[in-house]
Amino acid sequence: MQAGCVRYTPLRGKPVRQVAVCGGTGSFLTTDAIRSGADVFVTADVKYHEFFDADGKIVIADIGHYESEVYTKELIYTYLSGKIPNIALHLSEVATNPINYL
């Protein structure tokens, strides 16, 4: 995902077999990710106290809001191209992330 950094909860010491992903602000789905049996939940904008929701049951990996959504434009492009063959589409190359990392 080309994240400049990743904030995450303690690793669980077991193989990762299932990953749940929610682009953008997804901490409201942590319980659902746990219930689904995921080992890791990749999302963004997790607040300090929301990391405690992992409770040793899942690894929460906060990769950043922009970083978790930047690839959706390609998914949308592919989807629309397949559904509407006569549409003129253009993928922007402009990066709009206002956040920088050291």
C-alpha positions, -999 to 999 in steps of 0.1 A, spaced: 0 0 0 31 23 0 24 35 35 50 58 50 44 41 83 21 17 100 6 20 134 -4 -14 148 -13 -34 178 9 -62 192 15 -91 169 -2 -123 179 26 -148 172 7 -169 147 4 -171 109 -18 -146 91 -44 -165 72 -72 -139 67 -70 -101 64 -100 -77 67 -96 -44 49 -116 -12 51 -104 19 32 -106 51 50 -119 54 86 -128 18 95 -124 14 132 -162 11 135 -158 -23 118 -133 -38 142 -159 -60 159 -170 -73 125 -134 -80 115 -129 -100 146 -162 -118 141 -152 -127 106 -122 -146 119 -96 -122 104 -62 -122 119 -53 -86 108 -76 -56 101 -60 -30 78 -77 4 79 -71 40 88 -77 68 112 -78 45 143 -79 66 175 -57 58 205 -84 41 226 -98 22 196 -66 2 194 -77 -14 227 -106 -29 208 -82 -55 193 -80 -70 228 -55 -96 216 -80 -111 191 -68 -93 160 -40 -71 148 -52 -36 139 -29 -20 112 -36 17 106 -19 25 73 -32 61 69 -64 74 53 -50 84 19 -29 52 17 -59 30 23 -80 46 -4 -56 57 -32 -60 24 -51 -98 25 -53 -96 48 -83 -82 19 -103 -109 -5 -91 -136 20 -100 -120 26 -134 -119 -12 -141 -154 -16 -129 -168 12 -150 -148 2 -181 -164 -33 -179 -199 -20 -173 -200 10 -197 -178 3 -227 -184 36 -245 -174 59 -215 -144 81 -216 -124 77 -184 -92 93 -172 -72 83 -141 -58 113 -123 -21 112 -115 -25 140 -89 -16 130 -53 -39 148 -29 -24 135 4 -19 165 27 1 143 52 39 138 51 60 114 71 95 116 84 
